[in-house]
Amino acid sequence: MTTTDDAVAQGQEHFDALIAEDSRVEPRDWMPADYRKTLTRQVSQHAHSEIIGMQPEANWITRAPSLKRKSILMAKVQDEAGHGLYLYSAAETLGTPRSELNEQLLSGRAKYSSIFNYPARTWADMGAIGWLVDGAAICNQVPLCRASYGPYGRAMVRICKEESFHQRQGWEILYELSHGTEAQKKMAQEAVNRFYGPALQMFGPPDGDSPNSQQSMAWNIKRFSNDELRQRFVDMIVPQAEALGLSLPDPDLAWNEERGHYDYGELDWEEFMSVIKGRGPCSVQRMKRRREAHENGAWVREAAAAYAERQAMASATHQNESSTDRPRPAAQLIGATA
Ligand code: FAQ
């Protein structure tokens, strides 16, 4: 056995022990190449989803019905940007630079959540997105706070707190509408009708068609299967819909005493497959907008890079001068960088 083989065997043993005792794997730990690959895929796709997910709601900021609603929506959209940034940072600790992850999104090689390829047609959609989309996101993401990869799990803790606020604001929008005029109630119902199926599909394909689940669960990345989480979500939203006075658009939805869960009807998986292949109702528009935003932000990236370079040079000069014990100019002593 070579020294490299020994190191790999030792690394694998340490990794297996961490997973077996349900501990955390940290960036400097040895990890199998496939573990790194699957996490980079999931975490970066999650980051892309947060960033693309800003679009349907950002589109409503100027049209929100009051100043209060505008400021709440603006804060929510900013939160999503923050989530994207934590997640890109977590993904980068696995070794792929953010520029490359971004390139995977812009070139269409990386996926982002199917849900953000649907249009937000009315103000009630802001309620349906908050209640159903953020609600599904919480159901899916609370178990991810215990994901075996440390930076991902830690990022998820903060994200989940913010998602809970998002879900409440969506619920509150829908509650007001569903207790408002007939036209408002109709608008709320139509929004729920449009977002219900796509929200259930956020959990991914049925377990039998989910190629990644089994291994991700064995590695303690995913703690529950796609169908388990989907069921948990359905069980959660049925009583919530009743409290809202709205119905869920599924004739097969019924309490199953034996299972202790709600049964629900088959989802349109053909549509799902088509959406994740980039043929959703807004797929082209979302990617076009993202590419434009990236190009428009080039000057900010260039300015930030130039500033970082100047800071690094100033700090290197400062260290050289300190090491030769020469008296330093007054500007450096007070930390001026201009
Ligand atoms: N959309 O084998 P599985 C949010 C792909 S954030 C598109 O089951 P896995 C916050 C999957 O990538 C929403 N693609 O895969 C917010 C794989 O393709 P690949 C995002 C999907 O990874 C709210 C293939 O299908 N959340 O909403 C989808 O084990 C409001 C086979 O699937 C996350 O990313 C889908 N729905 O399970 C923001 C959570 N489902 O990569 C703004 C973290 C599956 O092999 C406003 N991610 N695919 O080519 C996860 O939990 C998992 O990655 C799953 C998929 C559950 C999404």
Residues whose N, C-alpha, C, O or C-beta is under 5 A from the ligand:
A	BS01	FAQ	Q42 Q45 H46 S49 E50 G53 M54 E80 K111 Y112 S113 S114 V133 D134 A137 Q201 M202 F203 G204 P205 D209 S210 P211 N212 S213 S216 I276
